[in-house]
């Protein structure tokens, strides 16, 4: 899988392609507002799901947001009934911030989730720090 990043002033886009055929299999679209990156859309092609693609794209976006953009947090909205997505976001460090009744439509509710990006900054700094032998960890 290859990830391409498009960085504009207020947009971050991560795209995943399958190495075998270079076909698009997923993307993450974000907007940047000051010190926050808002994840607006996460999509993975149906035949590419359950392979860790969304996780890898989200990790890349959050890492870039923390280090390149120097963002402090990331937010997103997710449908309450989308349990696989909620579990993915929780595993990445997102916590539920609020509940939005009828966000998508009458009877379709959302969770607003937020993630502190400090752990992503610390992980990048640790990976870049040489060990006693002069090699990176």
N, C-alpha and C positions, 0 to 999 in steps of 0.2 A: 504494500500500500504506500502511496506517495501522498504527501500533504502539500498543497500549495496555499500560500497565504497572500491575500490582497490587503494592503494597508492603505487606506485613504485617511483623510483627516479625522473622520468620525465613524468610519466603518471598518470592521475586521471581518474577513471572510476566510474560513478554512475549508478546503475542498479535499476530499479523499478520492483517489482513483485506484482501481485495481491494477497492479503491476502487469499482469498477464495481458490485458487488452486495453489498458489506459482509459477504460470507460468510467464515467463519473458514478460513484457509488454512494456519496453522501456529502453533506456540507453543513457548516455551522455559520450562521450570519449574526453578527453582533453590531451594536452601536456603542460608541464611546461618548460618555458625557462627563467630562472632568476626570475625576478619580474613580469612576465606575464604568464597567463594561457590562452592557445589558445584552444577554443572549436572547435574540429575537426569534430565531428559528434553528432547530436541529432536525435534519432530515437524513435518513438512510434508506436507500433503495430496498424494497421489500426482500429481494433475493440476496441481499448483502447483510441482513440483520442477524443479530445474535453471534457476531464475529468480533466484537470489541471495537468496531469502527467508530461508533459514537463516542465511546470512552477515549479513544486515542485522539480524535479530533478535539473533544472538549479539553483534554489535558494540554494539547498544543495551544489552544486558544487561551486557556487560563494562564499557562506559562508565559506566553507572549504578552498577555495583558499585564501580568505582574512585573515582567522584566523590561520589555520594550516600551510599553505604554505607561509603565509605573502606576498602574491602577491599584487601588486599595481594596476594591470589592467588585463582585460580579453579582448581578441579579437576573432572574428569569421568572416567567410565569409558566405553570404547567397544569394541565387538566387534572383535577383531583382523582379521576378514575384511571389515569395513565400510570399505573403502579410500576411498570418497568422503568419508565423515565424518572419517576420520583426516587426510586431506589438507586438508579445510576447517579442522580444529582446528589443524593445524600452521601454516597460512597466517595464522591469528589469533594466533600466538605460543605455542601450547601445545607442550610437549615431553613425550616419554614418560618417565614417572617410574618405573613398574614394570609387570611382566607378571603377570597373575593367571590361573593355570591353572584351568580348569573353573569360571570365575566365573559364567557364565550357566547352564551345564549340563555334564555330562560331555562333554568334547571341544570345548566352546565357551568359548574363552578371551577375556580382555579386556586392554586396556591401560589403565593409570591414567595420565592426562595432567594436567599442571599448567601454569598460565600466570601469569607475573608481571604484575600489573596496573599497574605503574609507567608503562609507555609510554602506557597509556590516560589516566592522570592527567596526564602531560606534554602529551599531545595536547589535552586539554580546557583546560589552563592556557594553552597556546599559542593556541588558538582564542579564548579570552576576553581575551587581552592586546591592547590597542590598539597600532596601528602608529604611526609618526611622524606620519602625517596625521590621527591621532585616530580612525581607523576600525579596527574589529576585522579581524583577518586572515581 
